[in-house]
């Protein structure tokens, strides 16, 4: 486990350094087509003779960027909606939760695939699709946590002192529910990375020539028999990143001592 | 009482799903006529085709038509196949059901063994190994695991066919691919659940009676530990259905998942609508059944009227 943390820290470091490197992910070299890894071309070449290593690095940046944006927007929106539902209760709560139920009635990936497909390929539509699916988790979690805190003494005291709803939410509720939300965000990050790659694998996400691990896996699988390194590289990278993020999530959960809860 | 309440709630959700699918396929921008005829089509041809598919009518009219169709189980005709959507889906449904059931069986078997071994040898290196395995299982993307299994099991060993659906041997690789994540999640849940129950009074009593550890695990702990697992499996069926979309594409499995992807790629709106609607409704119904089953297994829930997961 410790070894994995070190590996993932190293990976992040490399990613942070990509802008400093002189990468040419779109450079086509006919003499590098499907070439096996060598010191000069450390992960070999793809079907157009482009460097797999360089495409992998830039793909990582793009994929992490998408995941971060998706998790931030779905987190902000979901938390706001969850606070409203849990704190106000009544018909607002009923209305919001029915919408949440409907979104949850679709298998998440299916809804994202359908949305991304119908909106048309492209990175913006990809993010819209993932946020549409992603916010409900935050909303449900926030609402459940707020419900359990709403009658707490310090919240009642806040009411008695005449604090505004906004003040109570910001200073009495949010700090106490930050921990489970952070864990949700961590696992959400892993999920978003996987979902982005999955959609790109189906051709619905990041479009060529921009590199994405998902489309690299799809293209690599076509040349699996002649150049197994092509599909191995993006797949292992994806596995490592998701594993690392999941490990961080697990650690956080253990550290903050929060039981895995469905609701 | 619980069953009636749950059924009504499920019906409400299904109605919401139908509205969402209508919005998805009718309100979101994107011109199916242009997709079918190309950008340089004649205006007259466009109008004729739009009229043929009812796309020239106002949104409320389209919605009315949509619900009339739903109530008579008529989901329209596929743009691409020129056949009724219901027929196309009905043809593909058995393949998806077969794959989903096989994936569930594989994953539950693996999870049961992994979870029990992990709990039995808790905090030893065997437990660590099993936990690393299940962490790997959750993290591995199925669209990569699939090609890897094809490479190992079909190309190098030659035991299974590369893709397609021809008998039992072609089911093995897709079922493993689809079931891996579920196996990992359930194994983890089972381990934690077993360890928690190991502290319970009735386990101590059983031990004091002099029962062997194995009997305690098998007869007393496991039965109680399986309760949360049932809920978890019910909730994860959505992941199986969603995952089948990708796994069926990887293995060219002729199921509803692959049909959905093909429909999306060819912008076959009625077919997309039908597939998404069917999968979502299926998911709601299965969840309802899980809820009810849970109540039947555990009388405490039937009486209190709320299942663990809602």
HADDOCK unambig.tbl for C-alpha pairs under 7 A between the chains (distance, minus, plus):
assign (segid A and resid 101 and name CA) (segid B and resid 13 and name CA) 6.58 0.50 0.50
assign (segid A and resid 102 and name CA) (segid B and resid 13 and name CA) 5.58 0.50 0.50
assign (segid A and resid 102 and name CA) (segid B and resid 16 and name CA) 5.70 0.50 0.50
assign (segid A and resid 102 and name CA) (segid B and resid 17 and name CA) 5.65 0.50 0.50
assign (segid A and resid 105 and name CA) (segid B and resid 280 and name CA) 5.81 0.50 0.50
assign (segid A and resid 105 and name CA) (segid B and resid 283 and name CA) 6.70 0.50 0.50
assign (segid A and resid 105 and name CA) (segid B and resid 284 and name CA) 5.93 0.50 0.50
assign (segid A and resid 106 and name CA) (segid B and resid 280 and name CA) 4.83 0.50 0.50
assign (segid A and resid 107 and name CA) (segid B and resid 238 and name CA) 4.59 0.50 0.50
assign (segid A and resid 107 and name CA) (segid B and resid 239 and name CA) 6.00 0.50 0.50
assign (segid A and resid 107 and name CA) (segid B and resid 241 and name CA) 6.71 0.50 0.50
assign (segid A and resid 107 and name CA) (segid B and resid 242 and name CA) 5.25 0.50 0.50
assign (segid A and resid 107 and name CA) (segid B and resid 280 and name CA) 6.87 0.50 0.50
assign (segid A and resid 108 and name CA) (segid B and resid 242 and name CA) 6.88 0.50 0.50
assign (segid A and resid 109 and name CA) (segid B and resid 242 and name CA) 5.33 0.50 0.50
assign (segid A and resid 110 and name CA) (segid B and resid 242 and name CA) 5.04 0.50 0.50
assign (segid A and resid 114 and name CA) (segid B and resid 264 and name CA) 6.76 0.50 0.50
assign (segid A and resid 117 and name CA) (segid B and resid 264 and name CA) 5.57 0.50 0.50
assign (segid A and resid 117 and name CA) (segid B and resid 265 and name CA) 6.88 0.50 0.50
assign (segid A and resid 118 and name CA) (segid B and resid 30 and name CA) 6.90 0.50 0.50
assign (segid A and resid 118 and name CA) (segid B and resid 264 and name CA) 6.83 0.50 0.50
assign (segid A and resid 119 and name CA) (segid B and resid 28 and name CA) 6.94 0.50 0.50
assign (segid A and resid 119 and name CA) (segid B and resid 29 and name CA) 6.77 0.50 0.50
assign (segid A and resid 119 and name CA) (segid B and resid 30 and name CA) 6.76 0.50 0.50
assign (segid A and resid 194 and name CA) (segid B and resid 141 and name CA) 6.70 0.50 0.50
assign (segid A and resid 217 and name CA) (segid B and resid 144 and name CA) 6.70 0.50 0.50
assign (segid A and resid 221 and name CA) (segid B and resid 147 and name CA) 6.22 0.50 0.50
assign (segid A and resid 235 and name CA) (segid B and resid 144 and name CA) 5.86 0.50 0.50
assign (segid A and resid 239 and name CA) (segid B and resid 139 and name CA) 5.94 0.50 0.50
assign (segid A and resid 239 and name CA) (segid B and resid 140 and name CA) 5.26 0.50 0.50
assign (segid A and resid 239 and name CA) (segid B and resid 141 and name CA) 6.85 0.50 0.50
assign (segid A and resid 242 and name CA) (segid B and resid 139 and name CA) 5.49 0.50 0.50
assign (segid A and resid 243 and name CA) (segid B and resid 136 and name CA) 6.76 0.50 0.50
assign (segid A and resid 243 and name CA) (segid B and resid 139 and name CA) 5.27 0.50 0.50
assign (segid A and resid 262 and name CA) (segid B and resid 309 and name CA) 6.23 0.50 0.50
assign (segid A and resid 263 and name CA) (segid B and resid 309 and name CA) 6.61 0.50 0.50
